[in-house]
């Protein structure tokens, strides 16, 4: 049974979205609307440490020390060409964006490598029907963000609901 307080908490923890008009004239869906996720704040390492401290017996300073060291160790591991897997969370690895060369001998790191980036793959879980869902999205609830600025269509009402894998 879902209580009023649980329903309120679910709404507070919803992924907020806003409608955005597709203004790309080359797109097949030009002029149509889609939704984009809205972020309301950034949670940093200190805030995570505070929340973790409240949920376990470790002190905030201990949690912060471990999380800070995790970032440093992950950097070392990624730069050693290792994939870093955090069980229940996902995997990280370094990716490279480069341009092509006619042959390996004509490839130049300084000329052809445009950037490095970190790829993150969230952990997925399979249900009894073998449907895979990203762990962070299981039971995700969505809700239209208040004050949907810029939305001038006659029907600004988005639907609200829970989705297993948007």
Secondary structure, DSSP 8 states (H G I E B T S, - for coil): ---HHHHHHHHHT-EEEEEEE---TTSTTTT-EEEEEE------HHHHHHHHHHHSSS-HHHHHHHHHHHHHHHHHHHHTT--EEETTTEEEEEEEEE---SSGGG--HHHHEEEEEEEEEE-EEE-TT--EEEGGGTTEEEEE-SS-TT--SS------EEES--
